């Protein structure tokens, strides 16, 4: 009888230890981001516009908590081979869908260019000559002048252009319509960003401003600019001051370095 009770107690103790170990392992996984997934990384610096080959790609295990739908998995490698990089990809950086785009000489179906999780969203923009230089694969910021106050608002930053007018190929390629100013740009945006753009087009006018493809910076909560800034010297100076400081920093730092 005692041996049976001892056996039951021993088994119960082992079960309790096993459950405790499983619990501790789960807590450890949750603290570290959960199970890992294999993501694609660049084994070398990939210049903008260069076709991606298998030799350029490696893998890295990342916690699933830190991997969103934009990150390319190992299982998606075949989908991006031969595609061109939309911007310079640093070595050892994880690849995301925004880094690659099917930009070949022939026209591509728009649906094939949309990254998973995003939508191809057409936007009407003000006609400007600079739009003749915007091509699929470029990145833009989207501004809106809207509302009764006619304030300028930054809607979205670093948005990928999928098409200009009906053109989904990168560069001009000598096509007749390539030099024409596009009044509609199709951009890659999330569902909620698409809703924001739709409302903005109804309430005001959108402008597209082009940015360097290697510039990854996003300004946090940029302030709206009201028409009063045009006539208020103090507000104009506040807007212009950062530019003047940035311009002056270089020469000043150079002088200080020479003194040393």
C-alpha positions as YAML, in Angstrom:
chain: A
units: angstrom
residues:
- id: 1
  name: UNK
  ca: [0.00, 0.00, 0.00]
- id: 2
  name: UNK
  ca: [2.81, 2.35, 0.94]
- id: 3
  name: UNK
  ca: [4.72, 1.50, -2.23]
- id: 4
  name: UNK
  ca: [1.63, 2.25, -4.31]
- id: 5
  name: UNK
  ca: [1.16, 5.62, -2.62]
- id: 6
  name: UNK
  ca: [4.87, 6.32, -3.09]
- id: 7
  name: UNK
  ca: [4.61, 5.44, -6.78]
- id: 8
  name: UNK
  ca: [1.57, 7.68, -7.26]
- id: 9
  name: UNK
  ca: [3.33, 10.52, -5.45]
- id: 10
  name: UNK
  ca: [6.42, 10.07, -7.61]
- id: 11
  name: UNK
  ca: [4.38, 10.10, -10.83]
- id: 12
  name: UNK
  ca: [2.45, 13.16, -9.67]
- id: 13
  name: UNK
  ca: [5.72, 14.91, -8.88]
- id: 14
  name: UNK
  ca: [7.15, 14.10, -12.31]
- id: 15
  name: UNK
  ca: [3.98, 15.35, -14.01]
- id: 16
  name: UNK
  ca: [4.13, 18.57, -11.98]
- id: 17
  name: UNK
  ca: [7.78, 19.09, -12.93]
- id: 18
  name: UNK
  ca: [6.99, 18.45, -16.60]
- id: 19
  name: UNK
  ca: [4.09, 20.92, -16.55]
- id: 20
  name: UNK
  ca: [6.29, 23.48, -14.82]
- id: 21
  name: UNK
  ca: [9.00, 23.06, -17.45]
- id: 22
  name: UNK
  ca: [6.44, 23.44, -20.25]
- id: 23
  name: UNK
  ca: [5.06, 26.57, -18.60]
- id: 24
  name: UNK
  ca: [8.53, 28.06, -18.17]
- id: 25
  name: UNK
  ca: [9.36, 27.28, -21.79]
- id: 26
  name: UNK
  ca: [6.17, 28.97, -22.98]
- id: 27
  name: UNK
  ca: [6.90, 32.04, -20.84]
- id: 28
  name: UNK
  ca: [10.44, 32.15, -22.22]
- id: 29
  name: UNK
  ca: [9.13, 31.94, -25.80]
- id: 30
  name: UNK
  ca: [6.57, 34.69, -25.22]
- id: 31
  name: UNK
  ca: [9.22, 36.91, -23.62]
- id: 32
  name: UNK
  ca: [11.53, 36.42, -26.58]
- id: 33
  name: UNK
  ca: [8.80, 36.98, -29.19]
- id: 34
  name: UNK
  ca: [7.40, 33.47, -29.58]
- id: 35
  name: UNK
  ca: [8.37, 30.81, -32.11]
- id: 36
  name: UNK
  ca: [10.78, 31.76, -34.86]
- id: 37
  name: UNK
  ca: [10.23, 32.02, -38.61]
- id: 38
  name: UNK
  ca: [12.87, 32.00, -41.33]
- id: 39
  name: UNK
  ca: [13.10, 35.40, -43.04]
- id: 40
  name: UNK
  ca: [15.14, 36.36, -46.10]
- id: 41
  name: UNK
  ca: [18.14, 38.67, -45.61]
- id: 42
  name: UNK
  ca: [20.61, 40.27, -48.01]
- id: 43
  name: UNK
  ca: [24.00, 38.54, -47.99]
- id: 44
  name: UNK
  ca: [25.46, 41.54, -49.82]
- id: 45
  name: UNK
  ca: [24.49, 45.13, -50.52]
- id: 46
  name: UNK
  ca: [21.92, 45.06, -53.33]
- id: 47
  name: UNK
  ca: [21.95, 48.27, -55.43]
- id: 48
  name: UNK
  ca: [18.68, 49.85, -56.52]
- id: 49
  name: UNK
  ca: [17.41, 48.47, -59.81]
- id: 50
  name: UNK
  ca: [19.59, 45.32, -59.72]
- id: 51
  name: UNK
  ca: [17.80, 42.01, -60.31]
- id: 52
  name: UNK
  ca: [17.79, 39.79, -57.22]
- id: 53
  name: UNK
  ca: [19.54, 36.43, -57.52]
- id: 54
  name: UNK
  ca: [19.61, 33.44, -55.20]
- id: 55
  name: UNK
  ca: [23.27, 34.10, -54.34]
- id: 56
  name: UNK
  ca: [22.29, 37.47, -52.82]
- id: 57
  name: UNK
  ca: [19.88, 35.91, -50.33]
- id: 58
  name: UNK
  ca: [20.36, 34.26, -46.97]
- id: 59
  name: UNK
  ca: [18.11, 33.39, -44.03]
- id: 60
  name: UNK
  ca: [17.70, 34.52, -40.44]
- id: 61
  name: UNK
  ca: [15.48, 33.21, -37.66]
- id: 62
  name: UNK
  ca: [13.23, 35.97, -36.30]
- id: 63
  name: UNK
  ca: [10.64, 35.81, -33.47]
- id: 64
  name: UNK
  ca: [7.17, 35.71, -34.97]
- id: 65
  name: UNK
  ca: [6.07, 38.62, -32.74]
- id: 66
  name: UNK
  ca: [8.49, 40.90, -34.62]
- id: 67
  name: UNK
  ca: [7.63, 39.73, -38.14]
- id: 68
  name: UNK
  ca: [4.72, 41.35, -39.99]
- id: 69
  name: UNK
  ca: [3.18, 40.52, -43.36]
- id: 70
  name: UNK
  ca: [5.69, 42.68, -45.24]
- id: 71
  name: UNK
  ca: [8.70, 40.57, -44.25]
- id: 72
  name: UNK
  ca: [9.67, 38.03, -46.89]
- id: 73
  name: UNK
  ca: [9.78, 34.40, -45.73]
- id: 74
  name: UNK
  ca: [12.07, 31.70, -47.08]
- id: 75
  name: UNK
  ca: [9.04, 30.05, -48.70]
- id: 76
  name: UNK
  ca: [8.56, 33.19, -50.82]
- id: 77
  name: UNK
  ca: [12.10, 33.28, -52.22]
- id: 78
  name: UNK
  ca: [11.12, 31.96, -55.64]
- id: 79
  name: UNK
  ca: [8.59, 34.78, -56.01]
- id: 80
  name: UNK
  ca: [11.25, 37.53, -55.88]
- id: 81
  name: UNK
  ca: [14.08, 35.97, -57.88]
- id: 82
  name: UNK
  ca: [14.64, 38.11, -60.96]
- id: 83
  name: UNK
  ca: [12.75, 41.09, -59.56]
- id: 84
  name: UNK
  ca: [14.55, 44.40, -59.15]
- id: 85
  name: UNK
  ca: [15.31, 46.18, -55.89]
- id: 86
  name: UNK
  ca: [13.29, 49.38, -55.48]
- id: 87
  name: UNK
  ca: [16.01, 50.88, -53.26]
- id: 88
  name: UNK
  ca: [19.49, 49.99, -52.06]
- id: 89
  name: UNK
  ca: [19.24, 47.08, -49.61]
- id: 90
  name: UNK
  ca: [22.05, 47.02, -46.99]
- id: 91
  name: UNK
  ca: [23.88, 43.80, -46.19]
- id: 92
  name: UNK
  ca: [22.25, 41.62, -43.49]
- id: 93
  name: UNK
  ca: [18.97, 43.58, -43.69]
- id: 94
  name: UNK
  ca: [15.75, 41.59, -43.71]
- id: 95
  name: UNK
  ca: [13.90, 41.92, -47.00]
- id: 96
  name: UNK
  ca: [10.33, 43.21, -47.16]
- id: 97
  name: UNK
  ca: [7.93, 43.34, -50.09]
- id: 98
  name: UNK
  ca: [8.53, 47.10, -50.43]
- id: 99
  name: UNK
  ca: [12.17, 46.32, -51.30]
- id: 100
  name: UNK
  ca: [11.27, 44.47, -54.48]
- id: 101
  name: UNK
  ca: [9.00, 45.13, -57.39]
- id: 102
  name: UNK
  ca: [8.37, 43.38, -60.68]
- id: 103
  name: UNK
  ca: [9.75, 46.15, -62.88]
- id: 104
  name: UNK
  ca: [10.66, 44.72, -66.26]
- id: 105
  name: UNK
  ca: [10.60, 46.25, -69.70]
- id: 106
  name: UNK
  ca: [7.14, 44.92, -70.50]
- id: 107
  name: UNK
  ca: [3.96, 46.03, -68.81]
- id: 108
  name: UNK
  ca: [3.01, 43.97, -65.79]
- id: 109
  name: UNK
  ca: [-0.45, 43.26, -64.42]
- id: 110
  name: UNK
  ca: [-1.11, 45.69, -61.58]
- id: 111
  name: UNK
  ca: [-2.30, 42.91, -59.28]
- id: 112
  name: UNK
  ca: [1.11, 41.23, -59.58]
- id: 113
  name: UNK
  ca: [2.82, 44.32, -58.18]
- id: 114
  name: UNK
  ca: [0.77, 44.67, -54.99]
- id: 115
  name: UNK
  ca: [2.55, 43.54, -51.83]
- id: 116
  name: UNK
  ca: [0.60, 41.13, -49.60]
- id: 117
  name: UNK
  ca: [-1.40, 43.07, -47.03]
- id: 118
  name: UNK
  ca: [-1.49, 46.24, -49.15]
- id: 119
  name: UNK
  ca: [-3.82, 47.59, -51.83]
- id: 120
  name: UNK
  ca: [-3.17, 49.26, -55.18]
- id: 121
  name: UNK
  ca: [-4.76, 52.65, -54.52]
- id: 122
  name: UNK
  ca: [-5.18, 55.24, -57.32]
- id: 123
  name: UNK
  ca: [-4.93, 58.88, -56.25]
- id: 124
  name: UNK
  ca: [-5.65, 62.04, -58.21]
- id: 125
  name: UNK
  ca: [-2.82, 64.52, -57.82]
- id: 126
  name: UNK
  ca: [-2.31, 68.08, -58.97]
- id: 127
  name: UNK
  ca: [-0.70, 68.28, -62.40]
- id: 128
  name: UNK
  ca: [2.93, 69.34, -62.14]
- id: 129
  name: UNK
  ca: [5.82, 69.03, -64.58]
- id: 130
  name: UNK
  ca: [7.83, 67.04, -62.06]
- id: 131
  name: UNK
  ca: [5.37, 64.16, -62.39]
- id: 132
  name: UNK
  ca: [6.89, 63.42, -65.80]
- id: 133
  name: UNK
  ca: [9.92, 62.20, -63.82]
- id: 134
  name: UNK
  ca: [7.97, 59.93, -61.44]
- id: 135
  name: UNK
  ca: [8.08, 56.25, -62.37]
- id: 136
  name: UNK
  ca: [6.84, 53.01, -60.83]
- id: 137
  name: UNK
  ca: [9.26, 51.96, -58.11]
- id: 138
  name: UNK
  ca: [9.78, 55.53, -56.85]
- id: 139
  name: UNK
  ca: [8.84, 56.60, -53.33]
- id: 140
  name: UNK
  ca: [6.75, 59.69, -52.59]
- id: 141
  name: UNK
  ca: [5.16, 61.57, -49.71]
- id: 142
  name: UNK
  ca: [1.50, 62.53, -50.09]
- id: 143
  name: UNK
  ca: [0.26, 65.96, -48.98]
- id: 144
  name: UNK
  ca: [-3.30, 67.24, -48.83]
- id: 145
  name: UNK
  ca: [-4.57, 70.82, -48.79]
- id: 146
  name: UNK
  ca: [-8.05, 70.36, -47.42]
- id: 147
  name: UNK
  ca: [-10.69, 71.58, -45.01]
- id: 148
  name: UNK
  ca: [-12.15, 75.04, -44.60]
- id: 149
  name: UNK
  ca: [-8.86, 76.25, -43.13]
- id: 150
  name: UNK
  ca: [-7.02, 75.04, -46.28]
- id: 151
  name: UNK
  ca: [-4.20, 73.64, -44.20]
- id: 152
  name: UNK
  ca: [-1.44, 71.52, -45.71]
- id: 153
  name: UNK
  ca: [-1.38, 68.09, -44.09]
- id: 154
  name: UNK
  ca: [1.12, 65.24, -44.50]
- id: 155
  name: UNK
  ca: [-1.06, 62.20, -45.14]
- id: 156
  name: UNK
  ca: [1.47, 59.46, -45.87]
- id: 157
  name: UNK
  ca: [5.25, 59.17, -46.03]
- id: 158
  name: UNK
  ca: [7.49, 56.92, -48.10]
- id: 159
  name: UNK
  ca: [4.72, 55.47, -50.27]
- id: 160
  name: UNK
  ca: [5.71, 53.15, -53.12]
- id: 161
  name: UNK
  ca: [4.43, 54.12, -56.59]
- id: 162
  name: UNK
  ca: [3.07, 51.10, -58.50]
- id: 163
  name: UNK
  ca: [1.90, 52.90, -61.64]
- id: 164
  name: UNK
  ca: [1.80, 56.33, -63.24]
- id: 165
  name: UNK
  ca: [-1.34, 56.66, -65.30]
- id: 166
  name: UNK
  ca: [-1.61, 53.29, -67.02]
- id: 167
  name: UNK
  ca: [2.14, 52.64, -67.03]
- id: 168
  name: UNK
  ca: [3.38, 49.94, -64.64]
- id: 169
  name: UNK
  ca: [6.93, 49.67, -66.02]
- id: 170
  name: UNK
  ca: [9.97, 51.43, -64.57]
- id: 171
  name: UNK
  ca: [11.64, 54.13, -66.64]
- id: 172
  name: UNK
  ca: [10.37, 55.51, -69.92]
- id: 173
  name: UNK
  ca: [11.39, 52.58, -72.15]
- id: 174
  name: UNK
  ca: [10.80, 54.89, -75.10]
- id: 175
  name: UNK
  ca: [7.05, 54.57, -74.89]
- id: 176
  name: UNK
  ca: [4.96, 57.33, -76.35]
- id: 177
  name: UNK
  ca: [2.96, 57.99, -73.19]
- id: 178
  name: UNK
  ca: [5.91, 57.91, -70.84]
- id: 179
  name: UNK
  ca: [6.70, 61.62, -71.21]
- id: 180
  name: UNK
  ca: [3.15, 62.73, -70.52]
- id: 181
  name: UNK
  ca: [2.20, 64.15, -67.14]
- id: 182
  name: UNK
  ca: [0.21, 61.64, -65.14]
- id: 183
  name: UNK
  ca: [-2.76, 62.94, -63.16]
- id: 184
  name: UNK
  ca: [-3.35, 59.60, -61.45]
- id: 185
  name: UNK
  ca: [-0.72, 57.71, -59.49]
- id: 186
  name: UNK
  ca: [-1.37, 54.22, -58.17]
- id: 187
  name: UNK
  ca: [0.37, 53.67, -54.84]
- id: 188
  name: UNK
  ca: [0.82, 50.75, -52.46]
- id: 189
  name: UNK
  ca: [-1.15, 51.44, -49.27]
- id: 190
  name: UNK
  ca: [-2.82, 49.54, -46.46]
- id: 191
  name: UNK
  ca: [-6.59, 49.31, -46.33]
- id: 192
  name: UNK
  ca: [-6.92, 52.11, -43.75]
- id: 193
  name: UNK
  ca: [-4.41, 54.28, -45.61]
- id: 194
  name: UNK
  ca: [-6.54, 53.79, -48.72]
- id: 195
  name: UNK
  ca: [-9.58, 54.98, -46.78]
- id: 196
  name: UNK
  ca: [-7.67, 58.07, -45.66]
- id: 197
  name: UNK
  ca: [-6.66, 58.85, -49.23]
- id: 198
  name: UNK
  ca: [-10.23, 58.40, -50.47]
- id: 199
  name: UNK
  ca: [-11.56, 60.89, -47.91]
- id: 200
  name: UNK
  ca: [-8.74, 63.33, -48.67]
- id: 201
  name: UNK
  ca: [-9.54, 63.31, -52.41]
- id: 202
  name: UNK
  ca: [-13.15, 64.22, -51.61]
- id: 203
  name: UNK
  ca: [-12.22, 67.00, -49.21]
- id: 204
  name: UNK
  ca: [-9.21, 68.61, -50.89]
- id: 205
  name: UNK
  ca: [-6.32, 68.38, -53.34]
- id: 206
  name: UNK
  ca: [-3.44, 65.95, -53.14]
- id: 207
  name: UNK
  ca: [0.18, 66.63, -54.02]
- id: 208
  name: UNK
  ca: [2.95, 64.09, -54.52]
- id: 209
  name: UNK
  ca: [6.49, 64.99, -53.51]
- id: 210
  name: UNK
  ca: [9.34, 62.74, -54.58]
- id: 211
  name: UNK
  ca: [11.95, 61.47, -52.12]
- id: 212
  name: UNK
  ca: [15.30, 59.72, -52.37]
- id: 213
  name: UNK
  ca: [14.71, 55.94, -52.54]
- id: 214
  name: UNK
  ca: [17.45, 55.32, -49.96]
- id: 215
  name: UNK
  ca: [15.91, 57.73, -47.46]
- id: 216
  name: UNK
  ca: [14.18, 55.54, -44.87]
- id: 217
  name: UNK
  ca: [13.36, 58.38, -42.46]
- id: 218
  name: UNK
  ca: [9.78, 59.10, -41.44]
- id: 219
  name: UNK
  ca: [8.96, 62.32, -39.58]
- id: 220
  name: UNK
  ca: [6.89, 61.60, -36.50]
- id: 221
  name: UNK
  ca: [3.64, 63.62, -36.26]
- id: 222
  name: UNK
  ca: [4.54, 66.43, -38.71]
- id: 223
  name: UNK
  ca: [2.61, 69.62, -37.92]
- id: 224
  name: UNK
  ca: [-0.02, 70.97, -40.32]
- id: 225
  name: UNK
  ca: [0.80, 74.25, -42.08]
- id: 226
  name: UNK
  ca: [-1.94, 76.87, -42.33]
- id: 227
  name: UNK
  ca: [-2.18, 79.69, -44.92]
- id: 228
  name: UNK
  ca: [-1.28, 82.12, -42.10]
- id: 229
  name: UNK
  ca: [2.32, 80.90, -42.38]
- id: 230
  name: UNK
  ca: [2.57, 82.72, -45.72]
- id: 231
  name: UNK
  ca: [1.99, 86.13, -44.17]
- id: 232
  name: UNK
  ca: [3.24, 85.56, -40.62]
- id: 233
  name: UNK
  ca: [6.99, 86.18, -40.51]
- id: 234
  name: UNK
  ca: [7.42, 84.39, -37.18]
- id: 235
  name: UNK
  ca: [5.78, 81.21, -38.45]
- id: 236
  name: UNK
  ca: [7.76, 81.32, -41.69]
- id: 237
  name: UNK
  ca: [10.98, 81.66, -39.72]
- id: 238
  name: UNK
  ca: [10.06, 78.70, -37.51]
- id: 239
  name: UNK
  ca: [9.54, 76.58, -40.62]
- id: 240
  name: UNK
  ca: [12.72, 77.78, -42.32]
- id: 241
  name: UNK
  ca: [15.01, 77.63, -39.27]
- id: 242
  name: UNK
  ca: [15.69, 73.86, -39.39]
- id: 243
  name: UNK
  ca: [16.80, 74.19, -43.03]
- id: 244
  name: UNK
  ca: [19.17, 77.06, -42.19]
- id: 245
  name: UNK
  ca: [20.61, 75.14, -39.23]
- id: 246
  name: UNK
  ca: [21.19, 72.07, -41.40]
- id: 247
  name: UNK
  ca: [22.92, 74.22, -44.02]
- id: 248
  name: UNK
  ca: [25.14, 75.91, -41.46]
- id: 249
  name: UNK
  ca: [26.09, 72.77, -39.53]
- id: 250
  name: UNK
  ca: [28.46, 71.41, -42.17]
- id: 251
  name: UNK
  ca: [30.84, 74.39, -42.45]
- id: 252
  name: UNK
  ca: [30.81, 75.00, -38.69]
- id: 253
  name: UNK
  ca: [31.72, 71.40, -37.90]
- id: 254
  name: UNK
  ca: [34.45, 71.53, -40.56]
- id: 255
  name: UNK
  ca: [35.98, 74.66, -38.99]
- id: 256
  name: UNK
  ca: [35.94, 73.07, -35.55]
- id: 257
  name: UNK
  ca: [37.67, 69.98, -36.92]
- id: 258
  name: UNK
  ca: [40.37, 72.08, -38.54]
- id: 259
  name: UNK
  ca: [41.02, 73.93, -35.27]
- id: 260
  name: UNK
  ca: [41.69, 70.64, -33.52]
...
